[in-house]
């Protein structure tokens, strides 16, 4: 699930954390992570599973419209 | 004892031949009370030793607080993969298993200074003018 890191490289406004769920269980609990990968964008959009690039960018950008 | 085995080391060294520009790994740790901090540091040290193009900088999360704040690091172990500039690429937790493979790919991506994304995705990302923060939750296996 490196797509989010590639996104960060493209745009200075984008930052991207890969978070190991078991080491940071307080965050995994906060965002209700029951399966991985799970992506949280601006704490508004949740993307479950590994999603192809076009779908991932489309879903992620919905965080800006909210 | 090395965390990266002989066979893996050779395979990694082969991949690292693709490196073009220097890559800087900035690591924040703490000696006490951090699960996997020591192992993460060992992995990064072994990885950095495999290529002249990779440099590793290690900071203490507590005593180097100003640096941690500069990079907006709020938890450890934290690993930044960057070139001359910081792209906002972070790993929180040990980069083992699949995450190690991701780390290796990130290092190659940053070294090439090319995200490898499609033109369509690049165009869409250009429209982003405000902060967009991704948190991707993963497990090592």
N, CA and C atoms of all chains as a GROMACS GRO file, in nm:
protein
  621
    1UNK      N    1   0.084  -0.122   0.000
    1UNK     CA    2   0.000   0.000   0.000
    1UNK      C    3   0.086   0.126   0.000
    2UNK      N    4   0.165   0.138  -0.104
    2UNK     CA    5   0.256   0.251  -0.110
    2UNK      C    6   0.198   0.370  -0.185
    3UNK      N    7   0.079   0.356  -0.242
    3UNK     CA    8   0.022   0.462  -0.325
    3UNK      C    9   0.020   0.597  -0.254
    4UNK      N   10  -0.019   0.595  -0.127
    4UNK     CA   11  -0.029   0.720  -0.052
    4UNK      C   12   0.108   0.789  -0.041
    5UNK      N   13   0.214   0.710  -0.034
    5UNK     CA   14   0.349   0.768  -0.030
    5UNK      C   15   0.384   0.829  -0.165
    6UNK      N   16   0.342   0.764  -0.273
    6UNK     CA   17   0.366   0.819  -0.407
    6UNK      C   18   0.289   0.951  -0.423
    7UNK      N   19   0.168   0.956  -0.366
    7UNK     CA   20   0.089   1.080  -0.372
    7UNK      C   21   0.164   1.194  -0.303
    8UNK      N   22   0.222   1.162  -0.187
    8UNK     CA   23   0.295   1.264  -0.109
    8UNK      C   24   0.410   1.322  -0.191
    9UNK      N   25   0.468   1.237  -0.273
    9UNK     CA   26   0.580   1.282  -0.354
    9UNK      C   27   0.537   1.383  -0.460
   10UNK      N   28   0.413   1.370  -0.505
   10UNK     CA   29   0.362   1.454  -0.614
   10UNK      C   30   0.321   1.594  -0.572
   11UNK      N   31   0.281   1.609  -0.446
   11UNK     CA   32   0.222   1.737  -0.406
   11UNK      C   33   0.265   1.773  -0.263
   12UNK      N   34   0.315   1.895  -0.247
   12UNK     CA   35   0.369   1.935  -0.116
   12UNK      C   36   0.261   1.946  -0.007
   13UNK      N   37   0.135   1.953  -0.049
   13UNK     CA   38   0.027   1.962   0.051
   13UNK      C   39  -0.010   1.824   0.106
   14UNK      N   40   0.041   1.722   0.040
   14UNK     CA   41   0.006   1.585   0.080
   14UNK      C   42   0.113   1.524   0.170
   15UNK      N   43   0.071   1.472   0.285
   15UNK     CA   44   0.161   1.398   0.373
   15UNK      C   45   0.101   1.260   0.395
   16UNK      N   46   0.188   1.163   0.414
   16UNK     CA   47   0.139   1.027   0.415
   16UNK      C   48   0.212   0.940   0.518
   17UNK      N   49   0.136   0.890   0.613
   17UNK     CA   50   0.193   0.805   0.719
   17UNK      C   51   0.153   0.661   0.698
   18UNK      N   52   0.250   0.572   0.704
   18UNK     CA   53   0.221   0.430   0.711
   18UNK      C   54   0.226   0.397   0.859
   19UNK      N   55   0.118   0.347   0.915
   19UNK     CA   56   0.112   0.325   1.060
   19UNK      C   57   0.095   0.176   1.090
   20UNK      N   58   0.187   0.123   1.168
   20UNK     CA   59   0.179  -0.018   1.205
   20UNK      C   60   0.071  -0.031   1.314
   21UNK      N   61  -0.038  -0.096   1.275
   21UNK     CA   62  -0.160  -0.096   1.359
   21UNK      C   63  -0.139  -0.153   1.499
   22UNK      N   64  -0.061  -0.261   1.512
   22UNK     CA   65  -0.050  -0.322   1.645
   22UNK      C   66   0.038  -0.240   1.739
   23UNK      N   67   0.136  -0.167   1.683
   23UNK     CA   68   0.220  -0.082   1.769
   23UNK      C   69   0.147   0.045   1.813
   24UNK      N   70   0.054   0.089   1.729
   24UNK     CA   71  -0.020   0.211   1.761
   24UNK      C   72  -0.169   0.177   1.772
   25UNK      N   73  -0.197   0.086   1.867
   25UNK     CA   74  -0.334   0.036   1.878
   25UNK      C   75  -0.432   0.146   1.918
   26UNK      N   76  -0.382   0.251   1.988
   26UNK     CA   77  -0.474   0.359   2.025
   26UNK      C   78  -0.528   0.429   1.900
   27UNK      N   79  -0.445   0.438   1.797
   27UNK     CA   80  -0.491   0.499   1.671
   27UNK      C   81  -0.580   0.403   1.593
   28UNK      N   82  -0.539   0.275   1.594
   28UNK     CA   83  -0.619   0.174   1.525
   28UNK      C   84  -0.759   0.167   1.586
   29UNK      N   85  -0.765   0.180   1.718
   29UNK     CA   86  -0.896   0.180   1.785
   29UNK      C   87  -0.975   0.306   1.751
   30UNK      N   88  -0.904   0.419   1.753
   30UNK     CA   89  -0.969   0.547   1.724
   30UNK      C   90  -1.037   0.546   1.587
   31UNK      N   91  -0.970   0.487   1.488
   31UNK     CA   92  -1.024   0.485   1.352
   31UNK      C   93  -1.093   0.352   1.318
   32UNK      N   94  -1.115   0.271   1.419
   32UNK     CA   95  -1.186   0.144   1.403
   32UNK      C   96  -1.128   0.058   1.292
   33UNK      N   97  -0.998   0.033   1.306
   33UNK     CA   98  -0.929  -0.052   1.210
   33UNK      C   99  -0.947  -0.198   1.251
   34UNK      N  100  -1.027  -0.271   1.175
   34UNK     CA  101  -1.049  -0.414   1.203
   34UNK      C  102  -0.979  -0.501   1.099
   35UNK      N  103  -0.944  -0.440   0.986
   35UNK     CA  104  -0.871  -0.511   0.881
   35UNK      C  105  -0.773  -0.416   0.816
   36UNK      N  106  -0.666  -0.471   0.759
   36UNK     CA  107  -0.567  -0.386   0.693
   36UNK      C  108  -0.552  -0.428   0.547
   37UNK      N  109  -0.507  -0.339   0.458
   37UNK     CA  110  -0.484  -0.198   0.488
   37UNK      C  111  -0.615  -0.120   0.502
   38UNK      N  112  -0.610  -0.021   0.587
   38UNK     CA  113  -0.721   0.074   0.596
   38UNK      C  114  -0.661   0.213   0.593
   39UNK      N  115  -0.714   0.298   0.508
   39UNK     CA  116  -0.658   0.432   0.491
   39UNK      C  117  -0.756   0.537   0.542
   40UNK      N  118  -0.704   0.628   0.621
   40UNK     CA  119  -0.785   0.738   0.674
   40UNK      C  120  -0.732   0.867   0.612
   41UNK      N  121  -0.819   0.942   0.546
   41UNK     CA  122  -0.777   1.065   0.479
   41UNK      C  123  -0.840   1.185   0.550
   42UNK      N  124  -0.757   1.272   0.602
   42UNK     CA  125  -0.802   1.391   0.676
   42UNK      C  126  -0.906   1.357   0.784
   43UNK      N  127  -0.899   1.239   0.837
   43UNK     CA  128  -0.992   1.192   0.941
   43UNK      C  129  -1.137   1.197   0.896
   44UNK      N  130  -1.160   1.200   0.765
   44UNK     CA  131  -1.297   1.211   0.712
   44UNK      C  132  -1.334   1.094   0.622
   45UNK      N  133  -1.238   1.056   0.540
   45UNK     CA  134  -1.265   0.951   0.441
   45UNK      C  135  -1.192   0.822   0.483
   46UNK      N  136  -1.263   0.713   0.476
   46UNK     CA  137  -1.204   0.584   0.512
   46UNK      C  138  -1.204   0.493   0.389
   47UNK      N  139  -1.087   0.441   0.355
   47UNK     CA  140  -1.077   0.351   0.240
   47UNK      C  141  -1.032   0.214   0.290
   48UNK      N  142  -1.118   0.115   0.270
   48UNK     CA  143  -1.088  -0.020   0.319
   48UNK      C  144  -1.020  -0.103   0.211
   49UNK      N  145  -0.915  -0.172   0.249
   49UNK     CA  146  -0.848  -0.264   0.158
   49UNK      C  147  -0.754  -0.197   0.060
   50UNK      N  148  -0.693  -0.281  -0.024
   50UNK     CA  149  -0.603  -0.230  -0.128
   50UNK      C  150  -0.687  -0.198  -0.250
   51UNK      N  151  -0.684  -0.070  -0.290
   51UNK     CA  152  -0.771  -0.020  -0.397
   51UNK      C  153  -0.683   0.022  -0.515
   52UNK      N  154  -0.726  -0.004  -0.639
   52UNK     CA  155  -0.646   0.038  -0.755
   52UNK      C  156  -0.627   0.190  -0.760
   53UNK      N  157  -0.519   0.232  -0.823
   53UNK     CA  158  -0.480   0.374  -0.825
   53UNK      C  159  -0.593   0.473  -0.862
   54UNK      N  160  -0.667   0.453  -0.973
   54UNK     CA  161  -0.770   0.551  -1.010
   54UNK      C  162  -0.878   0.566  -0.903
   55UNK      N  163  -0.918   0.453  -0.844
   55UNK     CA  164  -1.021   0.454  -0.741
   55UNK      C  165  -0.968   0.518  -0.612
   56UNK      N  166  -0.842   0.489  -0.581
   56UNK     CA  167  -0.782   0.540  -0.458
   56UNK      C  168  -0.773   0.692  -0.460
   57UNK      N  169  -0.729   0.748  -0.572
   57UNK     CA  170  -0.718   0.895  -0.582
   57UNK      C  171  -0.857   0.958  -0.579
   58UNK      N  172  -0.951   0.894  -0.645
   58UNK     CA  173  -1.088   0.947  -0.650
   58UNK      C  174  -1.150   0.953  -0.510
   59UNK      N  175  -1.137   0.842  -0.436
   59UNK     CA  176  -1.191   0.836  -0.300
   59UNK      C  177  -1.121   0.937  -0.208
   60UNK      N  178  -0.988   0.942  -0.219
   60UNK     CA  179  -0.910   1.028  -0.130
   60UNK      C  180  -0.945   1.176  -0.148
   61UNK      N  181  -0.965   1.216  -0.273
   61UNK     CA  182  -0.993   1.357  -0.300
   61UNK      C  183  -1.130   1.402  -0.250
   62UNK      N  184  -1.214   1.303  -0.217
   62UNK     CA  185  -1.345   1.336  -0.158
   62UNK      C  186  -1.328   1.403  -0.022
   63UNK      N  187  -1.214   1.380   0.041
   63UNK     CA  188  -1.187   1.441   0.172
   63UNK      C  189  -1.183   1.593   0.162
   64UNK      N  190  -1.147   1.645   0.044
   64UNK     CA  191  -1.136   1.790   0.026
   64UNK      C  192  -1.273   1.854   0.005
   65UNK      N  193  -1.364   1.779  -0.051
   65UNK     CA  194  -1.497   1.832  -0.079
   65UNK      C  195  -1.581   1.840   0.048
   66UNK      N  196  -1.543   1.759   0.149
   66UNK     CA  197  -1.624   1.751   0.271
   66UNK      C  198  -1.604   1.870   0.362
   67UNK      N  199   2.361  -0.994   1.608
   67UNK     CA  200   2.308  -1.073   1.496
   67UNK      C  201   2.235  -0.982   1.397
   68UNK      N  202   2.263  -1.005   1.271
   68UNK     CA  203   2.199  -0.923   1.168
   68UNK      C  204   2.052  -0.962   1.151
   69UNK      N  205   1.966  -0.862   1.128
   69UNK     CA  206   1.824  -0.890   1.108
   69UNK      C  207   1.796  -0.926   0.962
   70UNK      N  208   1.881  -0.876   0.874
   70UNK     CA  209   1.866  -0.909   0.732
   70UNK      C  210   1.962  -1.024   0.700
   71UNK      N  211   1.908  -1.136   0.656
   71UNK     CA  212   1.988  -1.256   0.626
   71UNK      C  213   2.072  -1.239   0.500
   72UNK      N  214   2.170  -1.329   0.482
   72UNK     CA  215   2.264  -1.321   0.369
   72UNK      C  216   2.193  -1.319   0.233
   73UNK      N  217   2.097  -1.410   0.221
   73UNK     CA  218   2.027  -1.424   0.093
   73UNK      C  219   1.948  -1.296   0.060
   74UNK      N  220   1.879  -1.246   0.162
   74UNK     CA  221   1.800  -1.123   0.143
   74UNK      C  222   1.892  -1.005   0.113
   75UNK      N  223   2.007  -1.003   0.181
   75UNK     CA  224   2.099  -0.891   0.163
   75UNK      C  225   2.141  -0.879   0.016
   76UNK      N  226   2.168  -0.992  -0.044
   76UNK     CA  227   2.210  -0.993  -0.185
   76UNK      C  228   2.097  -0.943  -0.276
   77UNK      N  229   1.975  -0.991  -0.249
   77UNK     CA  230   1.859  -0.949  -0.328
   77UNK      C  231   1.835  -0.798  -0.313
   78UNK      N  232   1.851  -0.749  -0.190
   78UNK     CA  233   1.832  -0.606  -0.164
   78UNK      C  234   1.939  -0.524  -0.236
   79UNK      N  235   2.061  -0.572  -0.227
   79UNK     CA  236   2.172  -0.500  -0.294
   79UNK      C  237   2.148  -0.490  -0.445
   80UNK      N  238   2.091  -0.596  -0.502
   80UNK     CA  239   2.058  -0.595  -0.644
   80UNK      C  240   1.955  -0.486  -0.676
   81UNK      N  241   1.851  -0.479  -0.591
   81UNK     CA  242   1.748  -0.376  -0.611
   81UNK      C  243   1.807  -0.236  -0.597
   82UNK      N  244   1.898  -0.222  -0.502
   82UNK     CA  245   1.954  -0.089  -0.473
   82UNK      C  246   2.046  -0.038  -0.584
   83UNK      N  247   2.079  -0.125  -0.677
   83UNK     CA  248   2.158  -0.080  -0.793
   83UNK      C  249   2.080   0.021  -0.876
   84UNK      N  250   1.946   0.020  -0.857
   84UNK     CA  251   1.859   0.113  -0.931
   84UNK      C  252   1.868   0.256  -0.878
   85UNK      N  253   1.930   0.274  -0.764
   85UNK     CA  254   1.933   0.408  -0.703
   85UNK      C  255   2.008   0.507  -0.792
   86UNK      N  256   1.951   0.628  -0.800
   86UNK     CA  257   2.007   0.731  -0.887
   86UNK      C  258   2.063   0.847  -0.802
   87UNK      N  259   1.971   0.913  -0.731
   87UNK     CA  260   2.009   1.026  -0.645
   87UNK      C  261   2.016   0.983  -0.499
   88UNK      N  262   2.087   1.061  -0.417
   88UNK     CA  263   2.097   1.025  -0.274
   88UNK      C  264   1.961   1.024  -0.204
   89UNK      N  265   1.948   0.934  -0.109
   89UNK     CA  266   1.826   0.923  -0.028
   89UNK      C  267   1.867   0.937   0.119
   90UNK      N  268   1.788   1.017   0.191
   90UNK     CA  269   1.818   1.037   0.332
   90UNK      C  270   1.709   0.970   0.415
   91UNK      N  271   1.749   0.886   0.509
   91UNK     CA  272   1.654   0.827   0.602
   91UNK      C  273   1.675   0.896   0.736
   92UNK      N  274   1.568   0.956   0.787
   92UNK     CA  275   1.576   1.022   0.917
   92UNK      C  276   1.493   0.941   1.014
   93UNK      N  277   1.556   0.897   1.121
   93UNK     CA  278   1.489   0.806   1.215
   93UNK      C  279   1.482   0.866   1.355
   94UNK      N  280   1.364   0.862   1.412
   94UNK     CA  281   1.345   0.909   1.550
   94UNK      C  282   1.319   0.791   1.641
   95UNK      N  283   1.397   0.786   1.748
   95UNK     CA  284   1.387   0.673   1.840
   95UNK      C  285   1.397   0.722   1.984
   96UNK      N  286   1.400   0.626   2.073
   96UNK     CA  287   1.413   0.657   2.215
   96UNK      C  288   1.460   0.525   2.276
   97UNK      N  289   1.557   0.530   2.363
   97UNK     CA  290   1.612   0.404   2.412
   97UNK      C  291   1.518   0.327   2.503
   98UNK      N  292   1.440   0.400   2.580
   98UNK     CA  293   1.353   0.333   2.676
   98UNK      C  294   1.208   0.332   2.631
   99UNK      N  295   1.139   0.228   2.668
   99UNK     CA  296   0.993   0.222   2.655
   99UNK      C  297   0.940   0.239   2.514
  100UNK      N  298   1.017   0.201   2.414
  100UNK     CA  299   0.962   0.205   2.280
  100UNK      C  300   0.969   0.064   2.222
  101UNK      N  301   0.853   0.008   2.197
  101UNK     CA  302   0.847  -0.126   2.139
  101UNK      C  303   0.906  -0.122   1.998
  102UNK      N  304   0.997  -0.209   1.968
  102UNK     CA  305   1.057  -0.223   1.836
  102UNK      C  306   1.150  -0.108   1.792
  103UNK      N  307   1.180  -0.013   1.882
  103UNK     CA  308   1.270   0.098   1.844
  103UNK      C  309   1.408   0.046   1.807
  104UNK      N  310   1.459  -0.047   1.888
  104UNK     CA  311   1.594  -0.098   1.868
  104UNK      C  312   1.601  -0.179   1.739
  105UNK      N  313   1.500  -0.264   1.716
  105UNK     CA  314   1.496  -0.346   1.596
  105UNK      C  315   1.485  -0.259   1.471
  106UNK      N  316   1.402  -0.156   1.480
  106UNK     CA  317   1.385  -0.067   1.366
  106UNK      C  318   1.518  -0.001   1.330
  107UNK      N  319   1.588   0.045   1.433
  107UNK     CA  320   1.717   0.108   1.410
  107UNK      C  321   1.816   0.011   1.345
  108UNK      N  322   1.814  -0.115   1.392
  108UNK     CA  323   1.903  -0.215   1.334
  108UNK      C  324   1.873  -0.240   1.187
  109UNK      N  325   1.745  -0.251   1.155
  109UNK     CA  326   1.705  -0.272   1.015
  109UNK      C  327   1.754  -0.156   0.929
  110UNK      N  328   1.732  -0.033   0.977
  110UNK     CA  329   1.770   0.085   0.899
  110UNK      C  330   1.922   0.094   0.883
  111UNK      N  331   1.995   0.062   0.989
  111UNK     CA  332   2.142   0.066   0.981
  111UNK      C  333   2.194  -0.036   0.880
  112UNK      N  334   2.135  -0.156   0.885
  112UNK     CA  335   2.178  -0.260   0.790
  112UNK      C  336   2.144  -0.220   0.648
  113UNK      N  337   2.027  -0.164   0.629
  113UNK     CA  338   1.983  -0.120   0.496
  113UNK      C  339   2.074  -0.010   0.442
  114UNK      N  340   2.102   0.089   0.526
  114UNK     CA  341   2.185   0.202   0.484
  114UNK      C  342   2.327   0.156   0.447
  115UNK      N  343   2.372   0.049   0.512
  115UNK     CA  344   2.508   0.001   0.487
  115UNK      C  345   2.520  -0.066   0.349
  116UNK      N  346   2.406  -0.094   0.287
  116UNK     CA  347   2.407  -0.167   0.160
  116UNK      C  348   2.423  -0.077   0.038
  117UNK      N  349   2.413   0.055   0.056
  117UNK     CA  350   2.431   0.145  -0.058
  117UNK      C  351   2.493   0.278  -0.014
  118UNK      N  352   2.589   0.327  -0.094
  118UNK     CA  353   2.651   0.458  -0.066
  118UNK      C  354   2.551   0.571  -0.084
  119UNK      N  355   2.444   0.542  -0.156
  119UNK     CA  356   2.346   0.649  -0.186
  119UNK      C  357   2.247   0.670  -0.072
  120UNK      N  358   2.249   0.578   0.026
  120UNK     CA  359   2.156   0.593   0.140
  120UNK      C  360   2.231   0.644   0.262
  121UNK      N  361   2.183   0.755   0.318
  121UNK     CA  362   2.242   0.801   0.444
  121UNK      C  363   2.136   0.792   0.553
  122UNK      N  364   2.180   0.765   0.673
  122UNK     CA  365   2.088   0.749   0.786
  122UNK      C  366   2.122   0.849   0.896
  123UNK      N  367   2.021   0.923   0.938
  123UNK     CA  368   2.037   1.017   1.049
  123UNK      C  369   1.947   0.971   1.162
  124UNK      N  370   2.002   0.954   1.280
  124UNK     CA  371   1.923   0.907   1.393
  124UNK      C  372   1.908   1.018   1.497
  125UNK      N  373   1.785   1.043   1.536
  125UNK     CA  374   1.759   1.144   1.639
  125UNK      C  375   1.685   1.080   1.755
  126UNK      N  376   1.704   1.141   1.870
  126UNK     CA  377   1.633   1.098   1.990
  126UNK      C  378   1.506   1.183   2.004
  127UNK      N  379   1.394   1.114   2.010
  127UNK     CA  380   1.263   1.179   2.013
  127UNK      C  381   1.249   1.278   2.130
  128UNK      N  382   1.315   1.246   2.242
  128UNK     CA  383   1.304   1.330   2.362
  128UNK      C  384   1.407   1.443   2.362
  129UNK      N  385   1.535   1.406   2.344
  129UNK     CA  386   1.640   1.508   2.357
  129UNK      C  387   1.655   1.593   2.230
  130UNK      N  388   1.611   1.542   2.117
  130UNK     CA  389   1.614   1.622   1.993
  130UNK      C  390   1.472   1.671   1.959
  131UNK      N  391   1.405   1.719   2.060
  131UNK     CA  392   1.264   1.759   2.046
  131UNK      C  393   1.242   1.861   1.935
  132UNK      N  394   1.335   1.956   1.922
  132UNK     CA  395   1.320   2.060   1.821
  132UNK      C  396   1.319   2.002   1.680
  133UNK      N  397   1.405   1.903   1.658
  133UNK     CA  398   1.411   1.839   1.526
  133UNK      C  399   1.282   1.762   1.500
  134UNK      N  400   1.236   1.691   1.603
  134UNK     CA  401   1.112   1.615   1.591
  134UNK      C  402   0.996   1.708   1.555
  135UNK      N  403   0.994   1.825   1.617
  135UNK     CA  404   0.887   1.921   1.589
  135UNK      C  405   0.898   1.975   1.447
  136UNK      N  406   1.021   1.998   1.405
  136UNK     CA  407   1.046   2.049   1.269
  136UNK      C  408   0.988   1.952   1.165
  137UNK      N  409   1.003   1.824   1.190
  137UNK     CA  410   0.952   1.722   1.097
  137UNK      C  411   0.810   1.677   1.133
  138UNK      N  412   0.752   1.743   1.234
  138UNK     CA  413   0.616   1.710   1.280
  138UNK      C  414   0.601   1.561   1.318
  139UNK      N  415   0.698   1.511   1.392
  139UNK     CA  416   0.694   1.372   1.439
  139UNK      C  417   0.628   1.370   1.577
  140UNK      N  418   0.521   1.293   1.591
  140UNK     CA  419   0.448   1.292   1.718
  140UNK      C  420   0.448   1.156   1.788
  141UNK      N  421   0.510   1.056   1.726
  141UNK     CA  422   0.518   0.924   1.790
  141UNK      C  423   0.637   0.849   1.733
  142UNK      N  424   0.682   0.748   1.805
  142UNK     CA  425   0.798   0.670   1.759
  142UNK      C  426   0.771   0.520   1.773
  143UNK      N  427   0.847   0.435   1.698
  143UNK     CA  428   0.954   0.469   1.606
  143UNK      C  429   0.900   0.536   1.479
  144UNK      N  430   0.969   0.642   1.434
  144UNK     CA  431   0.928   0.716   1.314
  144UNK      C  432   1.042   0.720   1.214
  145UNK      N  433   1.012   0.686   1.090
  145UNK     CA  434   1.112   0.684   0.984
  145UNK      C  435   1.067   0.772   0.869
  146UNK      N  436   1.153   0.864   0.827
  146UNK     CA  437   1.125   0.953   0.714
  146UNK      C  438   1.214   0.911   0.598
  147UNK      N  439   1.157   0.900   0.479
  147UNK     CA  440   1.237   0.875   0.359
  147UNK      C  441   1.230   1.002   0.276
  148UNK      N  442   1.347   1.065   0.254
  148UNK     CA  443   1.346   1.193   0.182
  148UNK      C  444   1.466   1.210   0.090
  149UNK      N  445   1.455   1.308  -0.001
  149UNK     CA  446   1.567   1.342  -0.087
  149UNK      C  447   1.628   1.471  -0.035
  150UNK      N  448   1.654   1.568  -0.124
  150UNK     CA  449   1.700   1.700  -0.075
  150UNK      C  450   1.588   1.763   0.004
  151UNK      N  451   1.463   1.730  -0.035
  151UNK     CA  452   1.350   1.785   0.038
  151UNK      C  453   1.268   1.674   0.102
  152UNK      N  454   1.190   1.715   0.201
  152UNK     CA  455   1.102   1.622   0.271
  152UNK      C  456   0.968   1.619   0.196
  153UNK      N  457   0.932   1.503   0.145
  153UNK     CA  458   0.808   1.491   0.070
  153UNK      C  459   0.686   1.464   0.158
  154UNK      N  460   0.711   1.435   0.285
  154UNK     CA  461   0.599   1.401   0.373
  154UNK      C  462   0.573   1.252   0.380
  155UNK      N  463   0.677   1.174   0.354
  155UNK     CA  464   0.666   1.027   0.360
  155UNK      C  465   0.713   0.978   0.497
  156UNK      N  466   0.624   0.909   0.569
  156UNK     CA  467   0.655   0.865   0.705
  156UNK      C  468   0.617   0.718   0.726
  157UNK      N  469   0.698   0.652   0.807
  157UNK     CA  470   0.664   0.518   0.858
  157UNK      C  471   0.660   0.527   1.009
  158UNK      N  472   0.548   0.488   1.068
  158UNK     CA  473   0.541   0.480   1.214
  158UNK      C  474   0.531   0.332   1.252
  159UNK      N  475   0.632   0.285   1.324
  159UNK     CA  476   0.638   0.144   1.359
  159UNK      C  477   0.748   0.075   1.283
  160UNK      N  478   0.772  -0.050   1.316
  160UNK     CA  479   0.882  -0.124   1.256
  160UNK      C  480   0.852  -0.158   1.109
  161UNK      N  481   0.946  -0.128   1.018
  161UNK     CA  482   0.924  -0.165   0.878
  161UNK      C  483   0.972  -0.307   0.852
  162UNK      N  484   0.893  -0.404   0.896
  162UNK     CA  485   0.929  -0.545   0.879
  162UNK      C  486   0.829  -0.612   0.785
  163UNK      N  487   0.863  -0.728   0.734
  163UNK     CA  488   0.773  -0.802   0.646
  163UNK      C  489   0.737  -0.722   0.522
  164UNK      N  490   0.607  -0.712   0.493
  164UNK     CA  491   0.562  -0.637   0.375
  164UNK      C  492   0.607  -0.492   0.380
  165UNK      N  493   0.611  -0.439   0.502
  165UNK     CA  494   0.649  -0.298   0.516
  165UNK      C  495   0.794  -0.276   0.478
  166UNK      N  496   0.875  -0.378   0.497
  166UNK     CA  497   1.014  -0.364   0.455
  166UNK      C  498   1.022  -0.354   0.303
  167UNK      N  499   0.940  -0.435   0.235
  167UNK     CA  500   0.934  -0.430   0.088
  167UNK      C  501   0.887  -0.291   0.044
  168UNK      N  502   0.789  -0.235   0.115
  168UNK     CA  503   0.739  -0.100   0.083
  168UNK      C  504   0.849   0.003   0.102
  169UNK      N  505   0.922  -0.011   0.212
  169UNK     CA  506   1.030   0.083   0.241
  169UNK      C  507   1.134   0.082   0.129
  170UNK      N  508   1.168  -0.037   0.085
  170UNK     CA  509   1.265  -0.051  -0.023
  170UNK      C  510   1.214   0.017  -0.151
  171UNK      N  511   1.087  -0.005  -0.183
  171UNK     CA  512   1.027   0.058  -0.302
  171UNK      C  513   1.025   0.211  -0.287
  172UNK      N  514   0.995   0.258  -0.166
  172UNK     CA  515   0.994   0.402  -0.140
  172UNK      C  516   1.132   0.463  -0.160
  173UNK      N  517   1.234   0.393  -0.114
  173UNK     CA  518   1.371   0.441  -0.127
  173UNK      C  519   1.407   0.455  -0.276
  174UNK      N  520   1.368   0.354  -0.354
  174UNK     CA  521   1.396   0.358  -0.498
  174UNK      C  522   1.317   0.472  -0.565
  175UNK      N  523   1.190   0.486  -0.526
  175UNK     CA  524   1.105   0.594  -0.581
  175UNK      C  525   1.165   0.730  -0.552
  176UNK      N  526   1.203   0.753  -0.426
  176UNK     CA  527   1.259   0.883  -0.387
  176UNK      C  528   1.393   0.907  -0.458
  177UNK      N  529   1.471   0.802  -0.471
  177UNK     CA  530   1.601   0.815  -0.536
  177UNK      C  531   1.585   0.855  -0.683
  178UNK      N  532   1.481   0.802  -0.746
  178UNK     CA  533   1.454   0.837  -0.886
  178UNK      C  534   1.381   0.970  -0.899
  179UNK      N  535   1.337   1.023  -0.786
  179UNK     CA  536   1.260   1.148  -0.783
  179UNK      C  537   1.140   1.138  -0.875
  180UNK      N  538   1.079   1.020  -0.877
  180UNK     CA  539   0.964   0.995  -0.965
  180UNK      C  540   0.865   0.905  -0.893
  181UNK      N  541   0.741   0.955  -0.877
  181UNK     CA  542   0.639   0.879  -0.804
  181UNK      C  543   0.595   0.754  -0.880
  182UNK      N  544   0.613   0.753  -1.011
  182UNK     CA  545   0.572   0.638  -1.091
  182UNK      C  546   0.421   0.632  -1.115
  183UNK      N  547   0.349   0.737  -1.074
  183UNK     CA  548   0.203   0.738  -1.090
  183UNK      C  549   0.165   0.767  -1.236
  184UNK      N  550   0.042   0.732  -1.270
  184UNK     CA  551  -0.007   0.758  -1.406
  184UNK      C  552  -0.026   0.908  -1.427
  185UNK      N  553  -0.025   0.951  -1.553
  185UNK     CA  554  -0.046   1.093  -1.587
  185UNK      C  555  -0.179   1.142  -1.531
  186UNK      N  556  -0.280   1.057  -1.543
  186UNK     CA  557  -0.415   1.092  -1.497
  186UNK      C  558  -0.415   1.122  -1.348
  187UNK      N  559  -0.350   1.035  -1.270
  187UNK     CA  560  -0.343   1.055  -1.125
  187UNK      C  561  -0.265   1.182  -1.093
  188UNK      N  562  -0.154   1.202  -1.163
  188UNK     CA  563  -0.072   1.323  -1.140
  188UNK      C  564  -0.153   1.449  -1.163
  189UNK      N  565  -0.233   1.449  -1.270
  189UNK     CA  566  -0.317   1.565  -1.302
  189UNK      C  567  -0.416   1.591  -1.188
  190UNK      N  568  -0.479   1.484  -1.139
  190UNK     CA  569  -0.576   1.498  -1.030
  190UNK      C  570  -0.510   1.551  -0.904
  191UNK      N  571  -0.390   1.502  -0.874
  191UNK     CA  572  -0.321   1.543  -0.752
  191UNK      C  573  -0.276   1.689  -0.759
  192UNK      N  574  -0.257   1.739  -0.880
  192UNK     CA  575  -0.215   1.879  -0.897
  192UNK      C  576  -0.322   1.975  -0.845
  193UNK      N  577  -0.448   1.929  -0.842
  193UNK     CA  578  -0.557   2.016  -0.799
  193UNK      C  579  -0.560   2.034  -0.646
  194UNK      N  580  -0.480   1.957  -0.574
  194UNK     CA  581  -0.482   1.964  -0.428
  194UNK      C  582  -0.408   2.089  -0.380
  195UNK      N  583  -0.481   2.182  -0.318
  195UNK     CA  584  -0.421   2.308  -0.274
  195UNK      C  585  -0.425   2.325  -0.123
  196UNK      N  586  -0.484   2.228  -0.055
  196UNK     CA  587  -0.487   2.234   0.092
  196UNK      C  588  -0.439   2.101   0.149
  197UNK      N  589  -0.414   2.097   0.280
  197UNK     CA  590  -0.352   1.975   0.333
  197UNK      C  591  -0.438   1.852   0.320
  198UNK      N  592  -0.372   1.748   0.277
  198UNK     CA  593  -0.435   1.617   0.264
  198UNK      C  594  -0.345   1.519   0.336
  199UNK      N  595  -0.397   1.464   0.445
  199UNK     CA  596  -0.316   1.377   0.530
  199UNK      C  597  -0.366   1.234   0.527
  200UNK      N  598  -0.279   1.145   0.482
  200UNK     CA  599  -0.313   1.003   0.474
  200UNK      C  600  -0.255   0.929   0.594
  201UNK      N  601  -0.335   0.842   0.652
  201UNK     CA  602  -0.283   0.747   0.751
  201UNK      C  603  -0.322   0.608   0.702
  202UNK      N  604  -0.222   0.533   0.660
  202UNK     CA  605  -0.248   0.399   0.608
  202UNK      C  606  -0.213   0.297   0.716
  203UNK      N  607  -0.313   0.227   0.765
  203UNK     CA  608  -0.288   0.127   0.870
  203UNK      C  609  -0.252  -0.007   0.808
  204UNK      N  610  -0.143  -0.063   0.857
  204UNK     CA  611  -0.091  -0.188   0.803
  204UNK      C  612  -0.045  -0.279   0.918
  205UNK      N  613  -0.020  -0.404   0.885
  205UNK     CA  614   0.046  -0.496   0.980
  205UNK      C  615   0.162  -0.561   0.904
  206UNK      N  616   0.266  -0.604   0.977
  206UNK     CA  617   0.386  -0.654   0.909
  206UNK      C  618   0.365  -0.782   0.828
  207UNK      N  619   0.267  -0.866   0.865
  207UNK     CA  620   0.251  -0.993   0.794
  207UNK      C  621   0.118  -1.002   0.722
   0.00000   0.00000   0.00000
